[in-house]
Amino acid sequence: MSRIVNPGNRLLLVEPQFVLRRTVAVMARDMGLGDVREATSTAVAEKLLQEERFNALLIAIDDEGAALELLRQLRAGNTMQPADLLVAATAGACDVELALRLKQLDVCRLLLKPFKVRGVLEVIAALGAPAPLAVG
């Protein structure tokens, strides 16, 4: 039995591996974490980022650099998304250079593959959590 999906949380999931992408998307929907749109590639994601509004992005970092370029475009304001859109990433490995790039691109979380689906769902839940109230 599925929970009611949080319509205020629209997530774009960019993951080329079909089984992983579909498993994460279906489980996130079933758990009511939000409306998850799936993209098989950065090219598909780029199109969706120009056509629809999202509250967060979870993107697989590729070896070709296309994912990092898409994040640069996002941060430069070249999509219809706010430049400060919440972004988390997955990667097969992470060296110091990649960590610095992700920090510069304001990626809030990085999950290294292989990971458990539970870990990704926790990241998705955190991306959809309401912002804390400012104290002042």
Secondary structure, DSSP 8 states (H G I E B T S, - for coil): ------TT-EEEEE-S-HHHHHHHHHHHHHTT--EEEEESSHHHHHHHHHHS--SEEEEE--TTSHHHHHHHHHHTT-SSS-TT-EEEEEES---HHHHHHHHHTT--EEEESS--HHHHHHHHHHHTS-------
